[in-house]
């Protein structure tokens, strides 16, 4: 009877250690994955381009500076679609760190939009992968076939 108890205790301890080591990694993979099956497009790697219902779209991202511990970025979007309003929502792709508005303004000519925003500093990861979801009103734009992602240094 003592041997069975000892085996049960060892199995329990090994199970708890495995859960402590592998649990956070599994939870991060589940929360930050790709639930909708969209391919990722890296905004910093020559931008993202696509066509939807005869409308041309181009989005790019440039890091413009670093101040007060935050990385500042400029998002540029060009389209021949006529949108009354447009904004973005910044979300962590590799780890959930909340949601942040990306306020877009028309940039001089119709169909050109721009936004300047800061990406929060992740203190856990060396690099943080972020996702920008383009929205019109409260609805995500159906015209976007990609997950629009970029990487910001952490720590």
N, C-alpha and C positions, 0 to 999 in steps of 0.2 A: 504494500500500500504506500509506503514511503517513497519507493522508486517511481510510482505513477504520479504522485504529487510533485516530485522533483522534475520529472519530464514535463508536466503541465506548466510548472513555473518557468522552466527554460523556454518552452515554446511561446509562452505569453510574453516573456521579456524580449525574445528575438522578434516576435511580431510587432511589439511596440516600438522597438528600435527601427525596424524596417519602415513602419508607418511614419516615424519622426523624420527619417532621412528621405524617403521617397514621397511622402504625402505632399509637402509644399511644391515639389517639382510637378507632381501630377495635377495639383490644383491650378498652378500657373498655366500649364499646358491646356487645361480644360477651359479656363476663363479667357485666355488671350488668343485662342486658336482662330480658325477660319470657319465659323458656323454657317456662313451662307455660300461657301464654295467659290467665292470670287478669287481670281488671281490677284496678286499684289503688284503694284506698280510703284517703284521707288521715285518719288518726286525729285530727289536730288540727283538722280542718275539720268540726266538729259530730259527730265520731265515726263509727262504722260500725255499721250494723244489718242483720240478715238473719234469715231463718227457714229452718230446715232440719228436715225430717221432724217438723213440728209443734213444734219447739223454737225459741224466740226467743233471739236473741243481740244484745248491744249492747256495743261496745268503744269506749272513748275514752281520750285521752291529754292530760295537762296538764303543762306545764313548771313545776316547783316551785321551781327555784333554779339558781344558778350558783356553784360553789365549787371552788377549786383547779384552775381551768381546765377544769372539766367541767360539762356541763349535766345537771341532775337532772330526771327525769320521773316521773310517777305514771300507771300504766296501770290502768284500771278496767274490769272485765268483769262483765256480768250475763247470766245465762242460766237458763232453767228446765230445762236438761239437767242430769242428775245425773252429775257427774264425780268419780271418786275422787281424782284429782290432776290438776294443770294447771301448766304452766310455759311459758315462751317462750324463743325463741332470737333474739337481735338480730344482724342481718347488714347489712352495707352493701348498699344497693340501687344507688346511683350509682357506687360503687367498693368493691371487696372490702377490708375492713379486719379480717377475722377474724370469729369468732363469739363471742357473749357470752351467758351465761345471764341470763334474766329470771325470778327466783324469785317465783311467785305464791302468795299466801296467801288463805285464806278470810277474808272481811271481815264477820264477824258473823252474817249470815244465809245459809242455803243458796243456792247459785247466784250469790253475789257474791264476786268475787275481786279482789285488788289487788296491785300490785307497784310498788316504787320502785327505780329503777335510774339509772345515769348512762350517757350516750352518749359514747364516746371522741371526743376532739377531732381533727378532720381538719385537717391542716396544709397540704393541697394545694388544697382547694376552699373557696370562700367559704361554700357551704352543702352539707351532706351529707344525702343522702336515705337513711334507714334503713328496714329492714323487720323486723317482728316476726312470727315464725312461732309459732303456738300449738301446743303439743304435749301429749299425754297419754302418759306413759312415753317411749318412744323413737320414737313414731309421730306425724307431724303430724296434727292434727285434720282429718278429711275434711269436717267441717261448715262449714269456712271457705271461702266462695266468692271471697274477695278476697285480694290482696296487701295486708297491713296496713302502710302506710308512714307516715312522718313526716319532717319536715325539722328538722335541728339546725344552728345556725350553726357554721361552721368557723373556722379560723385564730384 
